[in-house]
C-alpha cells in the first residue's frame, strides 16, 4: 500500500548504512556517484571520521546478512505440521477414486449416489471455507487448524465404521468441513510465518503435501483393492493417523505473529517472531507489520463488514477478483475430475480390470506429486506469473489430447452384432444401440462380448443388473457361471486398443498442471491481500474453488453422458484456454516482495496489472525520511543490495 508522506518515519540506520557503503566505494576509487555532494578539501577530516563510522555500519550489515542466510529449522517444522492439513486434504479427496470402484459394487451405488459421495465433501468444504474467514478473524489461525484436525479425525472414524451409504454421506460431509477450514487457513498461516525469501516455496510445500496425500491415497487404494470385502473401510479410515498427529503437534505451535499484532497482542507477537526468526533482528519486520496494519485500517475505511470494505476499496477488490479467478479456472480446467474419477476415466478408456485401473490411477497421482515438487523448486526462480501462464497453456493442450484419445476410441468402438429381445418386464432401450460407445453412455446398459484373439465378436448391449453393475440383468453375462466360457461384461467402458492414448493424455495433463495451476492459486491468494482482508479474501477464494469443484465433480458423469467422453474434455480444454487469457491480462508478479508491499501491484486498473513486466529485475529502494520519499534511480539502486 502506498504511504502518505506525512506518515513516513526517519530511518536513521538505513540512511547511515547507505551513506557508509557509498563513502567506502568513493575511497576505494570506484568513481561512482555519491548520495550527497562530493566532499571538498576542507572536509577531508570529517570524511575520514565518517569512513570509520561506516565500518561499524558495514559490520552490522554483514551480521544482518548472515542472520538472513540462516533460516531457523523451527520454520520448517511449523510449515511441515501445517502442511499435514494439505496432506489430509489430498488424501480425503484422492482416496475416493478407488473407493468408488469398490463401493458401487458392494453397495450398488447409482451414478447419482457416486456423485453425491464425491461432491458432498467438496460442497461441505465450500461452506466451511467461507465460514473459515470469520473463524480465522476471531479465533486466529492456530485454533482453526486444530478444529480442522478434529473434524478430519471424527470423519475418518465415521467412514471406517459406516454401516450404510447414508452414514457414509454424513462422514464425507464431516471430512469436507475439515478440508474447507484447512484449505483456506494453512496457506495463510504459512505465508504469515515464513520469511520473505522462502514464503513462496513454503506455501507451495502445502500443495506438495496435497499431491503427496493423493499419491498415498492411490497406493492405499491399490493395496486394499485385493481384499475380498470391506477394503474401502481401511482406505477411508487411515486418514485418522495424520489428523491426530497434526492435532497434537499444533498444541505446541504458536499463533501467526501478524494476527497477534492485528489483535493488539504485541508482546506475544514479538516473542513468536523471535521464536520463528531465530537469531535474526526482528525490530524492522515488527515495525513494518505494525505500521502496515495501522495504515491499512486507516485507508480501508475501518467500518463495516470486511467483505464490504474489500469490495469498495479498489486495490483489494481487484486482488479479490484475481484470487477468485485463479481458483475458478483451476477447477474449470478439470483437475478434480481427473483426481476424483481417474480410475473411472481409465475404465472408460477401456481398462477392464478394477485393480489395474486403480494402480494406473496411482501412476497419475505419482506424476502429479513429482511435478508439484518441480513447482516448489521453480516458484522462487521463475516466478508466479510465468509459471501459471506456462502451466495453463500446457493444461489446455493436454485436455485437447485427452479428448482426442477418447474420440479415437469412440471412432473405433466395437459394433453390436447381437440384438436379443429383453423380457417384457425390462426396458428394451439397450437393444437399440449399434455401437459400444453409444451403449456405454446409457448408465442402465452394459456391453457383453466374446474375444476371438484380440477381436470382439458376438457382442450385445444388455440391461444392467440393478443389484450389481458387475453383471447383466439376464442372459449370458448375467452371472459368473455364465461368463466362465470366455464371455466378458463391460460396464462404463468399451474394449479398445487405444486406452494408452487416454493414459498418455492424463499424464501429460498432470505434468503441465501440477507445477503451476496446481500450486499457484493457493500461493498467490496467500500473498495478495492486506492483513485486514487476508482471512476474508482467502475464505472467498477458497469458497469459489470449492463451489466450482462441486459444479465440476457433481456434473462430470452427466456431462459425459450428454456430451460424450471426448466432448466433456473438449469443453474443459476450451475453459482452460479462457483461463490463459485471464491470467495473462490480470495476474501480476509477486515474487520477492514483502506481504506489506504487494497491495501496490493492484493500484492500477484490473486488466493492466499483469500485462507489464517492465519492473521485473529492477531493484527500487525507498528511504523513509520524515515528510518525504527519496527515490533512488536505477543506477543508485544497483549499489544497494
N, C-alpha and C positions, 0 to 999 in steps of 0.2 A: 504494500500500500504506500502511495506517495505520502510524504510527510509535509505538513505545513512548516514554513520557515520559522515561525515563532516557537515551534515545538522542538527545534534542533538543540542538542546539547553539545557542549565543548568537550571533545575527546582528546585530552592532553597527551595520553600515551600514544595514540595513533599518529598524531601530528609530530610528536617527538621522534618516533621510530622512523617515519618517512623522511624527516629532515636529516636525521642521523645517517640513514642509508645514502642520501644524496650527497651529503658532505664527504662521506667516505669515498664515494665514486669520484668526486671532484679532486680530492687529494691523491687518488690513485692515477690521475691523469686520463680518465675516461673521456673528458671533454664534453660530457652530457650536460644538458641544461638543468640548472638548479631550480627548486621550487621558489626560492627567494632570489633577489638580485645578488649578482656576484659580489664578493667582498672586495673592498678597496684595500690599499696597502696599509691604511691606518687601522684596519680591523683584523689584522693577522693574529694578534694575541687572542682576541675574543673567539676567532675561528678555531684556534688551537684548543681553547677551553671547550668549545662546542664539540670538537672532534673527540676529546676524551670522554665527554658525556655520552656521545653517540656509541662509544664502545660498549658501555653498560647497556644501552638500548639494544644493541645487536646481540649481546649475550642473552638478554631476556627474550628476544625474538627467536633465537636459536633454541632456547629452552622450551618456548611455546611450541615451536615446530616439532621438537622431539616428543612433546606430550601428545600432539595431534597424530603422530605416526604410530603411537602405541594405543591401540583400542583395547579397553578392558575386556577380559573374557566374559565378564558378567553381562555385557550387552548381547553376546551370542547366546548365553544361557537364557536370558529374557526372551530373545527372539525365538529360540527353539521351543520353549514351553508355550509361547503364544501361538506358534505355528502348528502346534498339536490340534488347535481348533480347525486349521486348514486341513490337516490330515483326516480328522473326523468328517469334515465337510466332504472331502473327496471320497472317503470310504463309504459313507452312507448314501451318496449319490451314485457311486460306481458299482457297488455290490448288487444293486437291483437288476443290472443287466443279466447276470447269471441266475439270480433268484427267480426272475420271471419265467425262464425256460423250465424250471422245475415246478414252480407254483402253479402254472397254468395247466399242468397235467395232474398234480396231486389234489388241487382244489377246484379243478375245472373252471378256470377263470376265463370269462369272456374278454373280448378286446376292450370293452368299457371298464371292467374291473382292473385289467392290466394298466390302463391309462390312469385310473384313479389311484392305484397304489404308487405309481411313479409321480404323478402330478400333485397328489395331496401333500407330499413332502415339500415340493417347491412352492406350492400355494401357501402353506403354513410359514415357510421361510420368507416369503414376500411380506406377509403381515408382520412377522416378528422383526424383520429388518427395519420396517418403518417405525415400529414401536421402539426398536433399539436406539433410535436417535434421541428420543425423550429419556429413556433409561440411562444412556450414556451421559446426558447432560446433568441429570440429577444425582445419579449414583457414582458415576465415574467409569473408567474403562475396566478396571480390575474386577469389581463386583459383577459386571455384565459377562465377563469371560467365565467367572465362577458359575454364574447362572446357566450359561450355555453348556458347560461341562456337566452340570447336574441334569439338565434336560437330555443330553446325549446318553447319560447313564440310565436314566429311567426308561427312555425309549428303547435302548438295547435290551433291557430285561423284558419289557413287554413284547418285543418282536420275537425273542427267542422262545417264549413260552406260549405264544398266541395259539388258541385252540380253533380260531375261525378267521375268515377273511375280514370280518368286521373289526376284530381286535387288532389284526394286522394293520388295518387302515388307521386306527387310533394311534398305534405305535409309530407309524410312519409320520403322522401329524406331529407327535411329540418331538421326534427327531428333527423334523422340519423347523420347529420353533427354535431348537438349539442351533441349527445351521444358520438361520437368518440372523440371530444375535451375533454369532461368531463371525459371520462373513463381513459384517459392517464394523465390528469392534476391533478385531485382530489387526487389520491393516493400519487403522488409526493409531492403535496403541504402539505398534512397532515404529511407525513413522514419527510419532511424537517423542519416542525414547531414543531413537537411533541418531548418531552423529551425521552431519550433512553428507560427508563423503561416502557413507555406507548406507544411506537411507533407501535409495532405490534398490540396492542389492538385497537388503534385509527384508524389505516389504515383498520383493519378488520371491524370497525364500518361502513366504507363506503360500504362494501359488505353487511352488515346487512341492510343498507338503501336500497340497490338494491333489496334484497329479500323482504323488507318491501314494496317497491314500487310495486313489483309483487303481493304481497298479497292484497294490497289496490286495485290494478287494478282488481284482481279476484272478490273482493267484489263488486266493482262498476259494473263489467260485470254482475254479478248475479242480482244486484238491478235494472239495467236498461234493462235487458232482458225481463222484463214484459211489457215494453211499446210496444204498437202495431206497432209503426213505429218510425224510427229515433233514437232509443235508442243508437245506436253506435256513434251518434254525441256527446252525453253527455260523453260517455266513453272516446272518443278521446280528447275532449276539456277541460276536468277538469284538465289536466296537466298544464294548464296556471297558476293556482294559486301558486303552489310551485316554478315554474320558476320565476315568478315576485318577490316572497319572497326572493329567493336566489339572484336575481339581485340587489335589493335594500339593502340587507344585506351586500353584498360584496363591496358596495360603501364605507363602513365604516371599512372594514377589511384590514390588512396590507399585503404587499408582503412577499414572502418567504425570511427569512434572509440569507439563503445560496445563493440564486440567487443574492441578493443585494451585498453580499461580492464578488461574482464572477465578477460582473459588476463594482467593484471598489467603490460602494456607501457605504463606511464603516461606516460613522456616522449614516446614516439612518438604516443600519443593526444593529448597537448597540442599537438604540432606539427600534427597533422591537423586538430584543432579550430580552431587559429589559421588554417590554410590555407583552410578552408571557411567560416569566420565573418568573415574579413577583419579590419577594424579594431574588431570588437566585443570586449568584455570576456568572456573565456571562463571566468574563475575560478568564477563562480556555477554555470554549466552543468556544468563539470567536477566540482565538488564534489557537485552534485546527483546526477549519474550515478554517481559513486563511492560515495556514501552509500547510494543506492538499491540498487546491486548488493550491497553488504555486508549490508544489512537483508534483502533478498530471499533471499540464500543462507542467512542465519541463520533466517528464519521458514519457509522451504520445507523444512527438514529437512537439506538438504545432502548426504544419502547416497542411493545407489540410482540406477537409471536415471531420466533426466529425465522420460520419459513417465509413469513410476510416481509421481514426485513431483508431477507436474501433476494426475494423477487423484486423488491422496489429499489435495491441498491445495484446499479448496473454491473460492476465487476463480479459480484457473487452470482448474479442472475446468469451472466454469460458462462461462468465456471460451472454452474449447475446444469446448464444446457449441454455443455461439452461432456461433463461427467456422466450424465444420464444417457446422452447419445452414444458414448463409448460402450456402456453396459448394454444398451439396447441392441447395438449392432453385433456385440459379442454373441448374444443369444440368437439373433436372426441369422447369423452365419451357420447355425445348426450344430454347435458344439455339443450341447447336451442331448440332442437327438443321437449324435454319434456315440456319446458315452453311455447313455441310458439304454439305447437299443442296439449297441454294437453287435452283440451276439445275434439278435434278431435280424439285423441288416445282413449279416453274413449268411444266416439261414435263407433270407430272401434271395441272396445271390446264388444259392444252390448248394451250400454246405449241408449235407444230410444229417450228420451226427450231432446231437446236442453238445456232447463233450468236446468235440472238435471245434464247434462254434465258440464255446466258452474259452478254450485255450487260444484260439485265433483272436478273440476279443482281448485276451491278456497281452497278446503281441501289440495290439493297437495302444493299450494302456501303457506298455513299456515305451513305445515310441513317444507318446505324449509326455511321459516323465523325463525321458532323455533329452528331448528338445526344450522342455521347460528349464532344465538345468543349463542348457545353452543360453536361454534367455536371461538367467541370473548373471551369467558372465558378460553378456552383451549390453545389459541395460545401462551401465555406467560408462561404457565405451562408445556405443553407437548413439545412445540417447533414446528417449521415449518416443519421439515423433517419428524418426526414421524406422525404428523397429516396428512400430504399429503399421506404418504405411506398407512396408515390405511384407509384413505378415498377412494383412488382409487382402493384398493383391494376390499372393500365393494361395490364400484360402479360397478366393473366388475361382481361380483356375482349377484347384483341386476338386472343388464341388462340381465343376463342369466335367472333369474327368470321371468322377464318381457317377454322375448322371449318364454319361456316355457308356460306362460299363454296364449299368442297368438297361440302357437302351439296346446295346448289342445283345445282351442276354435275352431281352424280350423278343428281338427280331429273330433269334434262333431258338425260340421256345418250341418244345416238342408239340406236335399236333395231337389232338384227341381222336383216337381211331375207333373207340367203342362207345356206344351210347345206350347202355342198358336202362330199362324202364324202372323208375323208382316205385316202391309200393305206394299205393294211393294215399296213404296217411302222411307221406313226406312231401316236402316242397321239391318239385322236379326242375327248378331253375338250373341246377348244376349240370344237368344233362344237355343243356342247350349250347354250352360253350364249345368252340372249335380248337382252342389252343390252351396250353397250360397256363400261360401268363394271364389270360382272361379269367380262368378258373381260380387262380390264386388271389385275385383282387376281391373275391367274394369270401368273407370270413366264415360262411356256412359250408364252404366246399373244400375238398382236398383232391389230390391227384394220385390215382392208383395206376401202377405201371409195372411192366416186366423189363428186364435188361437182357439184351442179346449182345454180349460183348460190351461195347460202350454205347450201343444204340438203344433208344427207348422204343418198346413195342407194346402192343396190346394195352394202350392207355385209356383211361376213362376219368371223368370228373364226377366224383361221388359226394353225397351228402355226408358231412362230418358227424360223428357220434357226439351228442350233447353231453354225455357223461365224461368223455375224454377226447381231446383233439388228436390223440395219437393213433386213432383208427377211424374207419368209415362206419356209418350207421348200419350198413348192410353190405352183403356181397363178399367178394374175395379179399378185400382189405379190412374186413370188419373185426378180425381178431388175430392174435398171434399165431394160432394154429393155421389159419387160412393163409397167412403171409409166409409160412415156413417154406413154401415151394419156390421162393425167389421173387415173390411179388413184393413191391415196395410201396409205401404210403408216404406221400409228401404233403405236409400241411404248411402253408405260408411260404413255400418256395417251390421252384421248378428245378429239376435236374438239368445241369448245364455244364459245359466245359469252360465257360467264361467267368466263373466266380473269382478267378485270380485278378481280373480287372477291377472288381469292387474292392478286394483287399488292398490292391496297389493304390486305389483312389483314397481309401481310408488312411493308409499310412502316409501318403503324400499330403493329405489334408492336415494331419497332426504335425507333420514336420514343419509346415508353414504356420499353422495356427498357434502351436504351443509357445514358441519363444516371444511372440508379440501380443496378439489378441487374447491369448490365454492369460497373460500376466499384466499387461499394461493398463487395462481398465481399472483394476484394483490398485495398482501402484499410483497412477495419475490421480485417482479420486482421493487417495490418502494425502495428497500434496496440495491440491489446487484451492482448497477452501481456507479462509482465515479461521483462527481458532474459535471465535464465537459462533461460526457457522459450520465447523468441521463435523460435529456429530450429526447435525441435521442433514448436511449435504451428503455425507456418506450413507445415511439412512435412506434418503430419497433415491440415490443412485443404486444402492443395493436393492431397494424395493422395486425399481424399474427392472433391474436384472432378473429378479425372481418372477416378476409378473410376466415378462416375455419368455422366461424359462417355462412357466406354466403354460403359456399360449402355445409354444412350440411342442413341448412334450405331450400336452393333452390332445393336440390335434394331429400328431405325426402319423399314427396308424390310419386315421380317417383321411388325411391328406394323400397318403399313398394309395388309399382305396379309390379316391375320386380323380386324382391327377396321375395315377400310376407311380411306380417307384422312381423312374427316371424323371418324371415331371416334377416330383417333390424336390429333387436335388437341383434341377434346373432353376426352380424358384429360389432356393437358398443361395445359389450362385449369383443370381441377379441381385438379391438383397445384400450380399457381401460386396458387390461392385458399388452399390449405393453407399455403403459404409466407407469405402475407399475415398469417395468424393467428399464425404463429411469430414473425415479425419484430415484430408489434405487441406481443406479450407479452414478448419476451426481449431485444430489441436496445436498449441504452442509447445516449445521445448522447455522442460523444467529441470533438465539435468544440471547438477552442480549449484543450484540456487537454494538458499535457505527458505524454510517454510514461510518466514515472515516477508520474503521478497517476491514470492510467486504471484501474489494478487495483482501486482502491477502489470503482469502479462495480459490481463483481461480488461485493461482500461480502454482499449480500442474497440471498434465495432466487432461484432461476433465473428464474422467470417473473414476478418483480416488478421486475426490474432495468430493464425497458424501459417499464413502464406509466406511471410518474410522471414528468412533466416539470416538477415544481414548482420544481426548482432552475434551470430554464432561464432565462437572462437575469440570474440572481443572481450577483453577484461576491462571493465569500467569500475572505478573505485570512487566512492564519495567519502569526503572527510566531513564529519559533523562539526560545524562551527556555529556557535550561538547566533541565530539571526540570519544565517545564510548557508548555502551549499557551495563548496569548492569542488568543481568537477574537473578531474584530470583529463587531459587529452589522451588519445590512444597511445602516443609515444610515452607520455608520462606513466600511463598505467602499466606499460610493459616493464617498467622498472620496479613495480611494486608487486611482489608475489604474495 
